[in-house]
Amino acid sequence: MWIWQQQNWPNFTWDAAALAPLLRDLSYNQGLLVGRMGVQSAQQKQQALDTLLANIIHSSAIEGEKLNAFSVRSSLAKKLNINEQPYPTTVQSDNLAEIMLDAINNTDSPLNLERVLNWHRLLFAGEQSLFTKIEGGQLRGDEPMQVVSGRLDKPVLHFTAPPKERVNKELSLFFNWFNKTQNEPQIDPFIRAAIAHLWFVTIHPLEDGNGRITRLITDLALAQEHAESIRFYAMSVAILEDRKSYYEVLEATQRGDLCITKWIKWFLCTLNNAIHHTLNNIEQTIFKTNYWASKDQTKLGEQQVKVLNKLLDGQFEQGISASQYQKVAKVSRATATRHLSDLQTLGFLTKTAAGGRSTRYKIA
């Protein structure tokens, strides 16, 4: 029995006490993020651009689709009025930027079938393979909707969605709930986003693109919770990093009863990971800025600055060796050794305990 076949569907339940510590931690980290981005106000636009780009690219990557990041970035930059070196855009990249910005900017516009189908139409308006032509902007047909994997002769069934004749009613229930609960204090907004994600992807109302539309709806729900912070973390990145468990917990939940505590736990932990990732990046940026502010770059050559920036960006976590420096800076082994020695003498790097060919250098 699938979850949508349960007698009390869609009256979900969950263990509030089990989720309370996760919610406290998540709210705390979100507050940290908002505070840190306020301090880094000069970099907010650039951070937002990077985050939105990552969300779009990784949401498609979850479904196995590889996008042209340069085109999508250029489309986003234009719509955000950010001056960057132009790169040719496409119908697809412009549309992806449009639907992402609609989801996070137009938080007071109701979510309805017209809006979702418009997203779907834009999602599939670009060039497509002759073998995967999808008619965007319409609900799926009468054929049973199943999620399967494996060989064609031995498919593994992961999920069967509600039949077509139930889809309109199911969507109506979902949209009514989503719009009604936007400002309802009885439900935590993070739990609301988790429910919205599970509910829509379970209805699976579209022939293709259900996952990507689901993640747009999730972004909308999170933007309704806090319009600014959603611009600075990319949940799709965290989902892609843990894609296997994403599909496992989704399948287990869709095969289970209406108590969805495990799903909400996974969702909250993944969202927290996304925020942690951004916080770490901010800390790294602040450290890098302060590092260069305290150093005299005029004493360094171009290759030395290049290598130091890579170290400051988190590459070579165990430190950099002479052979690695040689490859990055494209210099001889002797020059690499001399550059590293100079950087140590000038106080830019410190040598690790190991000696000989195992010698590595870290940021001082």
C-alpha positions as CSV (number, residue, x, y, z in Angstrom):
1,M,0.0,0.0,0.0
2,W,1.3,3.4,-0.9
3,I,1.0,6.4,1.4
4,W,-1.7,8.0,-0.8
5,Q,-3.8,4.9,-0.4
6,Q,-4.0,5.3,3.4
7,Q,-7.5,5.9,4.7
8,N,-6.7,9.3,6.3
9,W,-4.5,10.6,3.5
10,P,-3.3,13.4,3.4
11,N,-3.6,13.9,7.2
12,F,0.1,13.6,8.0
13,T,1.4,13.2,11.6
14,W,4.8,13.5,13.1
15,D,6.6,13.4,16.5
16,A,7.0,17.0,17.5
17,A,9.2,16.2,20.4
18,A,11.7,14.3,18.3
19,L,11.9,17.2,15.8
20,A,12.2,20.0,18.4
21,P,16.0,19.9,18.8
22,L,16.5,19.9,15.0
23,L,14.2,22.9,14.6
24,R,16.1,24.8,17.3
25,D,19.4,24.1,15.7
26,L,18.1,25.0,12.3
27,S,16.6,28.3,13.5
28,Y,19.8,29.2,15.2
29,N,21.9,28.5,12.1
30,Q,19.6,30.5,9.9
31,G,19.9,33.4,12.3
32,L,23.7,33.1,12.1
33,L,23.5,33.1,8.4
34,V,21.3,36.2,8.2
35,G,23.6,38.0,10.6
36,R,26.8,37.0,8.7
37,M,25.3,38.1,5.4
38,G,24.5,41.5,7.0
39,V,28.1,41.9,7.9
40,Q,29.1,40.9,4.3
41,S,26.6,43.2,2.7
42,A,28.9,44.3,-0.1
43,Q,29.1,40.7,-1.3
44,Q,25.4,39.9,-0.9
45,K,24.5,40.2,-4.6
46,Q,27.4,38.0,-5.7
47,Q,26.6,35.4,-3.0
48,A,23.0,35.3,-4.1
49,L,24.0,34.8,-7.7
50,D,26.4,32.0,-6.8
51,T,23.7,30.3,-4.6
52,L,20.9,30.6,-7.1
53,L,23.1,29.2,-9.8
54,A,24.1,26.3,-7.6
55,N,20.5,25.6,-6.8
56,I,19.4,25.5,-10.5
57,I,22.4,23.4,-11.7
58,H,22.2,20.9,-8.9
59,S,18.4,20.5,-9.0
60,S,18.8,19.4,-12.7
61,A,21.8,17.3,-11.8
62,I,19.7,15.3,-9.3
63,E,17.6,14.2,-12.3
64,G,20.8,13.4,-14.3
65,E,20.6,16.5,-16.5
66,K,23.7,18.6,-17.0
67,L,23.2,22.3,-17.7
68,N,25.5,24.9,-19.1
69,A,26.5,26.8,-16.0
70,F,27.9,29.8,-17.9
71,S,24.6,30.3,-19.7
72,V,22.5,30.0,-16.6
73,R,24.8,32.3,-14.7
74,S,24.6,34.9,-17.4
75,S,20.7,34.7,-17.4
76,L,20.6,35.1,-13.7
77,A,23.0,38.0,-13.7
78,K,20.9,39.9,-16.2
79,K,17.7,39.4,-14.2
80,L,19.5,40.4,-11.0
81,N,21.1,43.4,-12.6
82,I,24.6,42.2,-11.9
83,N,27.4,43.3,-14.3
84,E,29.4,40.3,-15.3
85,Q,31.3,39.3,-18.4
86,P,28.5,38.4,-20.8
87,Y,28.1,34.8,-22.0
88,P,25.5,33.6,-24.6
89,T,22.2,32.7,-23.0
90,T,19.6,30.2,-24.3
91,V,15.8,30.0,-24.0
92,Q,16.4,27.2,-21.5
93,S,18.8,29.2,-19.3
94,D,16.6,32.3,-19.4
95,N,13.5,30.2,-18.4
96,L,15.3,28.4,-15.6
97,A,16.4,31.8,-14.1
98,E,12.8,33.1,-14.5
99,I,11.1,30.3,-12.6
100,M,13.7,30.3,-9.8
101,L,13.3,34.0,-9.3
102,D,9.5,33.7,-9.4
103,A,9.6,31.1,-6.7
104,I,11.8,33.1,-4.3
105,N,10.6,36.6,-5.1
106,N,6.8,36.3,-5.5
107,T,6.1,34.8,-2.1
108,D,2.7,36.4,-1.7
109,S,1.4,35.1,-5.1
110,P,-0.8,32.1,-4.5
111,L,0.4,28.7,-5.6
112,N,-2.1,27.2,-8.0
113,L,-2.3,25.0,-11.0
114,E,-1.8,27.8,-13.4
115,R,1.5,28.9,-11.8
116,V,2.9,25.3,-11.6
117,L,2.0,24.6,-15.2
118,N,3.6,27.8,-16.3
119,W,6.8,26.7,-14.5
120,H,6.5,23.4,-16.2
121,R,6.0,25.0,-19.6
122,L,9.1,27.2,-19.1
123,L,11.1,24.2,-17.8
124,F,10.6,22.3,-21.1
125,A,10.5,25.2,-23.5
126,G,14.2,24.9,-24.5
127,E,15.8,22.5,-26.9
128,Q,15.1,18.8,-26.1
129,S,16.1,15.5,-27.6
130,L,13.8,14.0,-30.2
131,F,13.6,10.9,-27.9
132,T,12.6,12.9,-24.8
133,K,10.1,15.4,-26.2
134,I,8.0,16.6,-23.3
135,E,4.9,18.8,-23.7
136,G,5.4,21.3,-21.0
137,G,2.5,23.1,-19.3
138,Q,0.1,20.2,-19.0
139,L,-0.7,17.4,-16.5
140,R,0.3,13.8,-17.3
141,G,-1.8,11.5,-19.4
142,D,-3.9,8.5,-18.5
143,E,-1.1,6.0,-18.4
144,P,-0.1,4.7,-14.9
145,M,2.7,6.8,-13.4
146,Q,5.5,4.7,-12.0
147,V,9.0,5.4,-10.8
148,V,11.2,2.5,-11.8
149,S,14.9,1.8,-12.2
150,G,17.1,-1.1,-13.4
151,R,17.0,-3.1,-16.7
152,L,14.0,-2.9,-19.0
153,D,13.4,-6.6,-18.7
154,K,13.8,-6.5,-14.9
155,P,12.6,-3.1,-13.7
156,V,12.6,-2.3,-10.0
157,L,9.4,-0.5,-8.9
158,H,10.0,2.3,-6.4
159,F,6.7,4.1,-6.5
160,T,3.3,4.2,-8.1
161,A,1.6,7.6,-8.1
162,P,-2.2,8.3,-7.8
163,P,-4.2,7.5,-11.0
164,K,-4.9,10.3,-13.4
165,E,-8.5,10.7,-12.4
166,R,-7.4,11.6,-8.8
167,V,-4.8,14.2,-9.8
168,N,-6.9,17.3,-10.1
169,K,-8.6,16.6,-6.7
170,E,-5.2,15.9,-5.1
171,L,-3.7,19.1,-6.4
172,S,-6.7,21.1,-5.3
173,L,-6.3,19.8,-1.7
174,F,-2.5,20.5,-1.8
175,F,-2.8,24.0,-3.2
176,N,-5.6,24.9,-0.6
177,W,-3.4,23.6,2.2
178,F,-0.2,25.3,0.9
179,N,-1.9,28.7,0.6
180,K,-3.9,28.4,3.8
181,T,-0.8,27.5,6.0
182,Q,1.5,30.3,4.7
183,N,1.0,32.4,7.8
184,E,-0.4,29.8,10.1
185,P,1.4,29.8,13.5
186,Q,0.3,26.2,14.3
187,I,2.7,24.7,11.9
188,D,6.5,25.3,11.9
189,P,7.5,26.8,8.5
190,F,10.4,24.3,8.1
191,I,8.0,21.4,8.7
192,R,5.6,23.0,6.2
193,A,8.3,23.0,3.6
194,A,9.1,19.3,4.3
195,I,5.4,18.4,4.0
196,A,5.0,20.4,0.8
197,H,8.0,18.6,-0.8
198,L,6.7,15.1,0.1
199,W,3.1,15.9,-0.8
200,F,3.6,17.3,-4.3
201,V,6.2,14.7,-5.4
202,T,3.8,12.0,-4.2
203,I,1.0,13.3,-6.3
204,H,3.5,13.3,-9.2
205,P,1.1,15.2,-11.5
206,L,3.5,15.8,-14.5
207,E,4.9,13.5,-17.2
208,D,8.4,14.7,-16.3
209,G,10.0,17.3,-14.2
210,N,8.2,16.4,-11.0
211,G,11.3,16.5,-8.9
212,R,12.4,19.9,-10.2
213,I,9.0,21.5,-9.8
214,T,8.8,19.9,-6.3
215,R,12.1,21.6,-5.4
216,L,10.8,25.0,-6.7
217,I,7.8,24.6,-4.5
218,T,10.1,23.8,-1.6
219,D,12.2,27.0,-2.4
220,L,8.9,29.0,-2.4
221,A,7.9,27.6,1.0
222,L,11.3,28.4,2.4
223,A,11.3,31.9,0.9
224,Q,7.9,32.4,2.5
225,E,9.5,31.5,5.8
226,H,12.4,34.0,5.3
227,A,12.7,35.9,2.1
228,E,16.3,36.9,2.5
229,S,18.1,33.7,3.8
230,I,16.8,31.5,1.0
231,R,19.1,33.5,-1.4
232,F,22.2,32.4,0.4
233,Y,21.8,28.6,0.8
234,A,21.2,26.0,-1.9
235,M,19.3,22.9,-0.7
236,S,19.6,21.2,-4.0
237,V,23.3,21.0,-3.5
238,A,22.9,19.2,-0.2
239,I,20.3,16.9,-1.7
240,L,22.6,16.0,-4.6
241,E,25.5,15.3,-2.1
242,D,23.2,12.8,-0.4
243,R,21.0,11.7,-3.4
244,K,21.1,8.0,-2.5
245,S,19.5,8.6,0.9
246,Y,17.1,11.1,-0.6
247,Y,15.6,8.5,-2.8
248,E,15.7,5.9,0.0
249,V,13.9,7.9,2.6
250,L,11.4,9.2,0.0
251,E,10.6,5.6,-1.1
252,A,10.4,4.4,2.5
253,T,8.0,7.2,3.4
254,Q,5.8,6.7,0.3
255,R,5.5,3.0,1.2
256,G,4.7,3.8,4.8
257,D,1.9,5.2,6.9
258,L,1.0,8.8,7.5
259,C,3.5,9.3,10.3
260,I,6.3,11.1,8.4
261,T,8.7,11.9,11.2
262,K,11.7,10.2,9.5
263,W,11.1,12.1,6.3
264,I,10.9,15.5,8.1
265,K,14.1,14.6,10.1
266,W,16.0,13.9,6.9
267,F,14.7,17.1,5.3
268,L,15.6,19.3,8.3
269,C,19.1,17.7,8.6
270,T,19.7,18.3,4.8
271,L,18.5,21.8,5.0
272,N,20.8,22.4,8.0
273,N,23.7,21.0,6.0
274,A,23.0,23.4,3.2
275,I,23.0,26.4,5.7
276,H,26.2,25.0,7.3
277,H,27.9,24.9,3.9
278,T,27.1,28.6,3.3
279,L,28.3,29.5,6.8
280,N,31.6,27.7,6.2
281,N,32.0,29.5,2.9
282,I,31.4,32.9,4.6
283,E,33.9,32.1,7.3
284,Q,36.4,31.1,4.6
285,T,35.8,34.4,2.8
286,I,36.2,36.5,6.0
287,F,39.4,34.6,6.8
288,K,40.7,35.1,3.3
289,T,39.9,38.9,3.4
290,N,41.5,39.4,6.7
291,Y,44.5,37.3,5.7
292,W,45.3,39.5,2.7
293,A,44.6,42.6,4.7
294,S,47.4,41.7,7.1
295,K,49.9,40.7,4.4
296,D,52.0,42.7,1.9
297,Q,51.3,41.2,-1.5
298,T,53.9,43.4,-3.2
299,K,56.5,41.0,-2.0
300,L,55.0,38.1,-4.0
301,G,55.1,36.9,-7.5
302,E,51.9,36.1,-9.5
303,Q,52.3,32.3,-9.1
304,Q,52.7,32.7,-5.3
305,V,49.5,34.7,-5.1
306,K,47.7,32.1,-7.2
307,V,48.8,29.2,-5.0
308,L,48.0,31.1,-1.8
309,N,44.5,31.8,-3.0
310,K,43.9,28.2,-3.7
311,L,45.0,27.3,-0.2
312,L,42.8,30.0,1.2
313,D,39.9,28.6,-0.8
314,G,40.2,25.3,0.9
315,Q,42.2,23.3,-1.6
316,F,45.1,21.1,-0.4
317,E,43.6,20.6,3.1
318,Q,46.7,18.6,4.1
319,G,49.0,21.3,2.9
320,I,50.8,21.8,-0.5
321,S,53.9,20.0,-1.5
322,A,56.6,21.2,-3.9
323,S,55.4,18.8,-6.6
324,Q,51.8,20.1,-6.2
325,Y,53.1,23.7,-6.3
326,Q,55.0,22.9,-9.4
327,K,51.9,21.7,-11.2
328,V,49.6,24.5,-10.1
329,A,52.1,27.4,-10.7
330,K,53.5,25.7,-13.8
331,V,57.1,26.2,-12.7
332,S,60.2,24.0,-12.4
333,R,60.7,21.8,-9.3
334,A,63.6,24.1,-8.2
335,T,61.5,27.2,-8.6
336,A,58.6,25.6,-6.7
337,T,60.9,24.7,-3.8
338,R,62.4,28.2,-3.7
339,H,58.9,29.9,-3.8
340,L,57.7,27.8,-0.9
341,S,60.8,28.6,1.1
342,D,60.4,32.3,0.4
343,L,56.7,32.1,1.4
344,Q,57.7,30.5,4.7
345,T,60.4,33.0,5.4
346,L,58.0,35.9,4.7
347,G,55.4,34.5,7.1
348,F,52.8,33.5,4.5
349,L,53.1,29.7,5.0
350,T,54.3,27.4,7.7
351,K,56.0,24.1,7.2
352,T,54.4,20.9,8.5
353,A,56.3,18.4,10.8
354,A,57.1,15.9,8.0
355,G,60.4,16.3,6.2
356,G,62.0,15.4,2.9
357,R,59.6,14.7,0.0
358,S,56.7,14.6,2.5
359,T,57.2,18.3,3.4
360,R,54.0,20.3,3.0
361,Y,53.2,23.9,3.6
362,K,50.0,25.4,5.1
363,I,48.6,28.9,5.6
364,A,50.5,30.6,8.4
